[in-house]
Amino acid sequence: MVCNEEIRRGWPSIVIAAFGSAVGISGLLLYTIGLFTADLEHAIGLSKTSYGLGLLVVSAGVAAGTVCTGRAIDRFGTRRVIVFGQLSFASGYLALATIVDTVPAFLAVMFALGFLASASGPVGFTRTVSLWFVKSRGFALGLAMTGIGVAAAVVPLVVNSVIAEHGWRAGFLVLAAIAASGIAPVLAFLKEPSATANGGQDGHSTERVELDAPAPARARASFAAIRRDWTFWRLLSTFFMMSFAFVGLLTHFVPMLRTMDVEPSQAATLASLIGFAVIGSRIVVGFLLDRFRPGLVAAGVCASSAVGTAFLIVGGAAFAPLAAIALGLAIGGEIDMIGFFTARYFALAGYARAYSWMYTGFVIAAGVSPLLIGIVFDAHGAYSAALILCGALATICAFAFATLPAPPPRTSPAYALPQPAETAL
């Protein structure tokens, strides 16, 4: 159920998180990089395998950087870390536009971009929103991450137009400007709840007071307890498989349509459908997570994507719109669900580090999957085998979520006020 009091107090965090996530690495990179493949193939000799390798190295950079981001947030605070990430992200796009003339240079810049710009990802934004919301956390996280869907729906169309008129380097310059636009709003408006803001106002104020800007020592102790919980590792592996199934298809969606003789402008339009589906998915899935058993909601998301993949296998380009919507539903729900499940199943004192591990698994799979799909395509000249694998993994994820234990009550001491010295979750 939506809590009006929480919305009243925490809406600024939702707005800033929505905008910041839209212009951060999660909102821009994967949804636009496929637009550059044809030009980069001619300009620097980028093959499908090299393209997949580029996504692997950027994911390796994000994986390593995200772990550092979680620790940095506990030590330096959310705002400074996010600003560093946005500045690095804009600089990475600037480098792609100006110094990339060979495949090795492309790979080097992609790794550096991923490592440094990982701080512009969802870790800080979802942590801030989770601190402001308890009863309506799923809905709030869904609203906060709608920015990624808006970016996915709008930015590919803008960038594709720029590339068509001015070339691929101009497209990267536009993305650099978009990334830089997130710095000022975060500096000016991103705030976390103070220890006194909610004292005694609702039944969950203890959680907020206790977890506002947790000390590094408390964060380490809390995460040590989280790592002893088998549910943590089960969720991490499930999100890994989920990312492998969905992100690989996302990054190859436009190239896949091109192999089906779909025109570039039509392919970009179909890709934008993914963004619109992401927007709807974030709101609907977040709302459902607050009202129903989270594992069953997540299972439904995975099952819908498996069905969409099956239609694409059978019908090809004719079913591309349906596949795009199904893929958007899955991608839209995934990052929200990582934040929601991390906050709902485990103590918030260890949120930054626990989420960073979950998200690291997500980005590692997001890097491996495009590479393997590219290798399969270069070897066989078709995407059929990759589609079958992704559909099967989505089905496995649906079963894993459906059989997940129910989360602890929101009011339980283990959830609201964890004491790592006493118990393991």
C-alpha positions as CSV (number, residue, x, y, z in Angstrom):
1,M,0.0,0.0,0.0
2,V,1.2,3.5,-0.8
3,C,1.9,5.6,2.3
4,N,1.1,9.2,1.7
5,E,3.2,10.4,4.6
6,E,6.3,8.7,3.2
7,I,5.7,10.1,-0.2
8,R,5.3,13.6,1.2
9,R,8.6,13.4,3.0
10,G,10.6,11.4,0.5
11,W,9.4,12.6,-2.9
12,P,12.5,14.8,-3.5
13,S,14.7,11.7,-3.2
14,I,12.5,10.0,-5.8
15,V,12.8,12.9,-8.3
16,I,16.6,13.2,-8.0
17,A,17.1,9.4,-8.2
18,A,14.9,9.2,-11.3
19,F,16.8,11.9,-13.1
20,G,20.2,10.7,-11.8
21,S,19.6,7.1,-12.8
22,A,18.4,8.3,-16.3
23,V,21.7,10.1,-17.0
24,G,23.9,7.6,-15.2
25,I,25.6,4.5,-16.5
26,S,22.5,2.3,-16.0
27,G,20.3,4.6,-18.0
28,L,22.5,5.4,-21.0
29,L,25.2,2.8,-21.8
30,L,23.4,-0.4,-22.6
31,Y,20.4,1.2,-24.3
32,T,22.5,3.2,-26.7
33,I,25.8,1.3,-27.4
34,G,24.2,-0.9,-30.0
35,L,23.5,2.2,-32.1
36,F,27.2,2.6,-32.7
37,T,28.1,-0.9,-33.8
38,A,27.6,-0.5,-37.6
39,D,29.7,2.7,-37.7
40,L,32.4,1.3,-35.4
41,E,32.6,-1.8,-37.6
42,H,33.6,0.4,-40.6
43,A,35.6,3.0,-38.6
44,I,37.8,0.7,-36.4
45,G,37.0,-2.8,-37.5
46,L,34.7,-3.7,-34.5
47,S,33.3,-7.2,-35.1
48,K,30.4,-8.7,-33.2
49,T,32.8,-10.6,-31.0
50,S,34.8,-7.4,-30.4
51,Y,31.6,-5.6,-29.6
52,G,30.7,-8.4,-27.1
53,L,34.2,-8.2,-25.6
54,G,33.8,-4.4,-25.2
55,L,30.6,-5.0,-23.1
56,L,32.5,-7.7,-21.1
57,V,35.3,-5.3,-20.2
58,V,33.0,-2.5,-19.3
59,S,31.0,-4.9,-17.2
60,A,34.3,-6.1,-15.5
61,G,35.0,-2.4,-14.8
62,V,31.6,-1.8,-13.3
63,A,31.8,-5.0,-11.3
64,A,35.1,-4.0,-9.7
65,G,34.0,-0.4,-9.4
66,T,30.6,-1.2,-7.8
67,V,32.3,-3.1,-4.9
68,C,34.5,0.0,-4.3
69,T,31.4,2.2,-4.6
70,G,29.6,0.4,-1.8
71,R,32.6,0.9,0.5
72,A,33.1,4.5,-0.6
73,I,29.4,5.4,0.2
74,D,29.8,4.1,3.7
75,R,33.0,6.1,4.1
76,F,32.4,9.4,2.2
77,G,28.6,9.6,1.8
78,T,26.3,9.1,-1.1
79,R,26.3,12.5,-2.8
80,R,30.1,12.9,-3.3
81,V,30.4,9.4,-4.7
82,I,27.6,9.8,-7.2
83,V,29.0,13.2,-8.4
84,F,32.4,11.5,-9.0
85,G,30.6,8.8,-11.0
86,Q,28.7,11.2,-13.2
87,L,31.9,13.2,-13.9
88,S,33.7,10.1,-14.8
89,F,30.9,8.9,-17.0
90,A,30.8,12.1,-19.0
91,S,34.6,12.0,-19.4
92,G,34.4,8.4,-20.7
93,Y,32.0,9.4,-23.4
94,L,34.2,12.3,-24.3
95,A,37.2,9.9,-24.6
96,L,35.1,7.6,-26.9
97,A,34.3,10.5,-29.1
98,T,37.9,11.9,-29.4
99,I,40.6,9.3,-28.9
100,V,39.1,5.9,-30.0
101,D,40.6,4.9,-33.4
102,T,41.3,1.2,-32.8
103,V,39.7,-1.8,-31.2
104,P,42.2,-1.9,-28.3
105,A,41.6,1.8,-27.6
106,F,37.9,1.1,-27.6
107,L,38.3,-1.7,-25.1
108,A,40.6,0.3,-22.8
109,V,38.2,3.3,-22.7
110,M,35.3,1.0,-22.0
111,F,37.0,-0.6,-19.0
112,A,38.0,2.7,-17.5
113,L,34.5,4.1,-18.1
114,G,32.9,1.1,-16.4
115,F,35.2,1.2,-13.4
116,L,35.0,4.9,-12.7
117,A,31.4,5.6,-13.8
118,S,30.0,2.7,-11.7
119,A,29.5,5.2,-9.0
120,S,26.8,6.8,-11.1
121,G,24.8,3.6,-11.0
122,P,21.9,2.6,-8.8
123,V,23.7,1.8,-5.5
124,G,23.6,5.3,-4.1
125,F,20.2,6.3,-5.5
126,T,18.5,3.1,-4.3
127,R,20.1,3.4,-0.9
128,T,18.8,6.9,-0.4
129,V,15.3,6.0,-1.5
130,S,15.3,2.9,0.8
131,L,16.3,5.1,3.8
132,W,13.3,7.4,3.1
133,F,10.7,4.7,2.6
134,V,9.6,1.6,4.5
135,K,5.9,0.8,3.8
136,S,6.0,2.0,0.2
137,R,9.6,1.0,-0.6
138,G,8.8,-1.1,-3.6
139,F,6.6,1.6,-5.2
140,A,9.2,4.3,-4.3
141,L,12.1,2.4,-5.9
142,G,9.9,1.7,-9.0
143,L,9.3,5.5,-9.4
144,A,12.9,6.3,-8.7
145,M,14.1,4.0,-11.4
146,T,11.6,5.1,-14.0
147,G,14.3,7.5,-15.2
148,I,16.1,4.6,-16.7
149,G,13.0,3.8,-18.8
150,V,12.6,7.3,-19.9
151,A,16.2,7.5,-21.0
152,A,15.9,4.1,-22.8
153,A,12.8,5.4,-24.6
154,V,14.0,8.8,-25.6
155,V,17.8,8.9,-25.8
156,P,18.2,6.2,-28.5
157,L,16.0,8.1,-30.9
158,V,17.9,11.3,-30.2
159,V,21.3,9.7,-30.5
160,N,20.4,7.8,-33.7
161,S,19.3,11.0,-35.3
162,V,22.6,12.7,-34.3
163,I,24.6,9.8,-35.7
164,A,22.7,9.8,-38.9
165,E,23.3,13.5,-39.5
166,H,26.7,14.2,-37.9
167,G,28.5,10.8,-37.3
168,W,29.2,8.4,-34.5
169,R,31.7,10.7,-32.7
170,A,29.0,13.4,-32.4
171,G,26.7,10.8,-30.9
172,F,29.2,10.1,-28.1
173,L,29.6,13.9,-27.5
174,V,25.8,14.2,-27.0
175,L,25.9,11.3,-24.5
176,A,28.8,13.0,-22.7
177,A,26.7,16.2,-22.3
178,I,23.7,14.2,-21.1
179,A,25.8,12.4,-18.5
180,A,27.3,15.7,-17.2
181,S,23.8,17.1,-16.7
182,G,23.3,14.9,-13.7
183,I,26.0,16.5,-11.6
184,A,24.3,19.8,-10.5
185,P,21.0,18.3,-9.4
186,V,22.7,15.7,-7.2
187,L,24.9,18.3,-5.6
188,A,22.0,20.6,-4.9
189,F,19.1,18.4,-3.9
190,L,20.2,14.8,-3.0
191,K,19.7,14.3,0.7
192,E,19.2,11.4,3.1
193,P,16.8,11.5,6.1
194,S,18.3,13.0,9.3
195,A,18.3,11.2,12.5
196,T,15.7,13.5,13.9
197,A,13.5,14.0,10.8
198,N,11.3,11.0,11.5
199,G,11.7,10.3,15.2
200,G,8.5,9.0,16.7
201,Q,6.4,10.0,13.6
202,D,5.7,6.4,12.4
203,G,6.2,2.9,13.4
204,H,9.4,2.6,11.4
205,S,11.3,5.6,12.7
206,T,13.8,3.4,14.6
207,E,14.9,1.8,11.3
208,R,15.6,5.2,9.8
209,V,17.3,6.7,12.8
210,E,19.5,3.7,13.2
211,L,20.5,3.5,9.6
212,D,21.0,7.1,8.7
213,A,24.6,7.4,7.5
214,P,25.8,4.1,9.1
215,A,29.4,4.1,10.4
216,P,31.8,2.0,8.3
217,A,32.4,-0.4,11.3
218,R,28.7,-1.0,11.7
219,A,28.3,-1.5,7.9
220,R,31.1,-4.1,7.9
221,A,29.6,-6.0,10.8
222,S,26.1,-6.0,9.3
223,F,27.3,-7.2,5.9
224,A,29.3,-9.9,7.6
225,A,26.0,-11.2,9.0
226,I,24.3,-10.9,5.6
227,R,26.9,-13.0,4.0
228,R,26.2,-15.8,6.4
229,D,22.6,-16.0,5.1
230,W,22.1,-18.6,2.4
231,T,19.2,-16.4,0.9
232,F,21.8,-13.8,0.0
233,W,23.8,-16.2,-2.2
234,R,20.6,-17.6,-3.7
235,L,19.4,-14.2,-4.7
236,L,22.8,-13.2,-6.0
237,S,23.0,-16.3,-8.3
238,T,19.4,-15.8,-9.5
239,F,20.0,-12.1,-10.4
240,F,23.1,-13.3,-12.2
241,M,21.1,-15.7,-14.4
242,M,18.4,-13.1,-14.9
243,S,21.0,-10.6,-16.1
244,F,22.6,-13.1,-18.4
245,A,19.2,-13.8,-20.0
246,F,18.0,-10.3,-20.4
247,V,20.9,-7.9,-20.8
248,G,22.5,-10.1,-23.5
249,L,19.4,-9.8,-25.5
250,L,19.1,-6.1,-24.8
251,T,22.6,-5.2,-26.0
252,H,22.1,-7.3,-29.2
253,F,18.5,-6.3,-29.8
254,V,19.3,-3.7,-32.5
255,P,22.0,-5.8,-34.2
256,M,19.6,-8.7,-34.1
257,L,16.9,-6.8,-35.9
258,R,19.4,-5.6,-38.5
259,T,20.1,-9.2,-39.3
260,M,16.4,-9.6,-39.9
261,D,16.5,-6.9,-42.5
262,V,14.9,-4.3,-40.3
263,E,15.9,-0.7,-41.3
264,P,18.0,1.3,-38.8
265,S,15.3,3.8,-38.0
266,Q,12.7,1.1,-37.4
267,A,15.2,-0.8,-35.2
268,A,15.8,2.3,-33.1
269,T,12.0,2.7,-32.8
270,L,11.5,-0.9,-31.7
271,A,14.3,-0.5,-29.2
272,S,12.5,2.5,-27.8
273,L,9.6,0.2,-27.0
274,I,11.9,-1.4,-24.5
275,G,12.2,1.9,-22.7
276,F,8.5,2.5,-22.5
277,A,8.0,-1.0,-21.2
278,V,10.7,-0.3,-18.6
279,I,8.8,2.7,-17.4
280,G,5.6,0.8,-16.9
281,S,7.4,-2.2,-15.4
282,R,9.1,-0.1,-12.7
283,I,5.9,1.4,-11.5
284,V,3.7,-1.7,-11.7
285,V,6.3,-4.2,-10.4
286,G,7.2,-1.9,-7.5
287,F,3.6,-1.5,-6.6
288,L,3.0,-5.2,-6.7
289,L,6.1,-5.9,-4.6
290,D,4.6,-3.9,-1.7
291,R,1.3,-5.8,-1.9
292,F,2.1,-9.4,-2.7
293,R,4.8,-12.0,-1.9
294,P,7.9,-10.6,-3.6
295,G,9.1,-14.0,-5.0
296,L,5.9,-14.6,-6.9
297,V,5.9,-11.1,-8.4
298,A,9.5,-11.6,-9.6
299,A,8.6,-15.1,-11.0
300,G,5.9,-13.5,-13.1
301,V,8.3,-11.0,-14.5
302,C,10.7,-13.7,-15.6
303,A,8.0,-15.9,-17.0
304,S,6.7,-13.0,-19.2
305,S,10.2,-12.5,-20.6
306,A,10.5,-16.2,-21.4
307,V,7.3,-16.1,-23.3
308,G,8.4,-13.0,-25.3
309,T,11.7,-14.7,-26.2
310,A,9.8,-17.8,-27.4
311,F,7.7,-15.6,-29.7
312,L,10.8,-14.0,-31.2
313,I,12.3,-17.5,-31.8
314,V,9.2,-18.6,-33.6
315,G,8.0,-15.5,-35.4
316,G,11.2,-13.4,-36.0
317,A,10.9,-9.7,-36.8
318,A,7.1,-9.9,-37.0
319,F,7.1,-10.5,-33.2
320,A,9.8,-8.0,-32.4
321,P,7.4,-5.4,-30.8
322,L,6.1,-8.1,-28.4
323,A,9.6,-9.3,-27.6
324,A,10.7,-5.7,-27.0
325,I,7.9,-5.1,-24.5
326,A,8.6,-8.4,-22.7
327,L,12.3,-7.6,-22.5
328,G,11.5,-4.1,-21.2
329,L,9.3,-5.6,-18.5
330,A,12.1,-7.8,-17.4
331,I,14.9,-5.2,-17.5
332,G,12.6,-2.7,-15.9
333,G,11.8,-4.9,-13.0
334,E,15.3,-6.3,-12.4
335,I,17.2,-3.4,-11.0
336,D,14.2,-2.4,-8.9
337,M,14.0,-6.0,-7.6
338,I,17.7,-6.0,-6.7
339,G,17.2,-3.0,-4.5
340,F,13.9,-4.1,-3.1
341,F,15.0,-7.7,-2.2
342,T,18.2,-6.4,-0.7
343,A,16.4,-3.9,1.5
344,R,13.4,-6.3,2.3
345,Y,15.4,-9.4,3.2
346,F,18.4,-8.0,4.9
347,A,19.4,-5.2,7.4
348,L,19.7,-1.8,5.9
349,A,23.0,-1.1,7.8
350,G,24.7,-3.4,5.3
351,Y,22.6,-2.2,2.3
352,A,25.4,-0.4,0.3
353,R,27.7,-3.4,0.4
354,A,25.1,-6.1,0.0
355,Y,23.6,-4.2,-3.0
356,S,27.0,-3.7,-4.5
357,W,27.6,-7.4,-4.5
358,M,24.2,-8.2,-6.0
359,Y,24.8,-5.5,-8.6
360,T,28.3,-6.8,-9.3
361,G,26.8,-10.2,-10.1
362,F,24.3,-8.4,-12.4
363,V,27.0,-6.6,-14.3
364,I,29.4,-9.5,-14.6
365,A,26.6,-11.5,-16.3
366,A,25.7,-8.4,-18.3
367,G,29.3,-8.5,-19.7
368,V,29.6,-12.2,-20.3
369,S,26.3,-12.7,-22.0
370,P,26.8,-10.2,-24.9
371,L,30.3,-11.6,-25.6
372,L,29.0,-15.2,-25.7
373,I,26.1,-14.2,-27.9
374,G,28.5,-12.3,-30.2
375,I,30.7,-15.4,-30.5
376,V,27.8,-17.6,-31.3
377,F,26.6,-15.2,-33.9
378,D,30.0,-14.9,-35.6
379,A,30.3,-18.7,-35.6
380,H,26.8,-19.6,-36.9
381,G,25.5,-16.4,-38.5
382,A,22.3,-16.5,-36.4
383,Y,20.9,-15.7,-33.0
384,S,18.7,-18.7,-32.6
385,A,20.8,-20.7,-30.2
386,A,21.3,-17.6,-28.0
387,L,17.6,-16.9,-27.9
388,I,16.9,-20.5,-26.8
389,L,19.5,-20.3,-24.0
390,C,18.1,-16.9,-22.7
391,G,14.6,-18.2,-22.7
392,A,15.6,-21.3,-20.7
393,L,17.5,-19.2,-18.1
394,A,14.5,-16.9,-17.7
395,T,12.3,-20.0,-17.0
396,I,14.8,-21.2,-14.3
397,C,14.8,-17.8,-12.7
398,A,11.0,-17.8,-12.6
399,F,11.1,-21.1,-10.6
400,A,13.9,-19.9,-8.3
401,F,11.9,-16.8,-7.4
402,A,8.6,-18.7,-7.0
403,T,10.2,-21.0,-4.4
404,L,12.0,-18.2,-2.5
405,P,11.1,-18.1,1.3
406,A,8.9,-15.3,2.4
407,P,10.9,-12.2,3.7
408,P,11.0,-11.4,7.4
409,P,8.4,-9.1,8.8
410,R,9.2,-5.4,8.5
411,T,8.9,-4.9,12.2
412,S,11.1,-7.8,13.3
413,P,14.3,-6.9,15.2
414,A,16.4,-8.9,12.7
415,Y,15.1,-6.7,9.9
416,A,14.9,-3.2,11.5
417,L,17.7,-3.2,14.0
418,P,20.2,-5.9,13.2
419,Q,22.8,-6.6,15.8
420,P,25.6,-8.5,14.0
421,A,27.4,-9.4,17.2
422,E,24.3,-11.3,18.4
423,T,22.8,-13.0,15.4
424,A,23.3,-13.9,11.8
425,L,20.3,-13.2,9.5
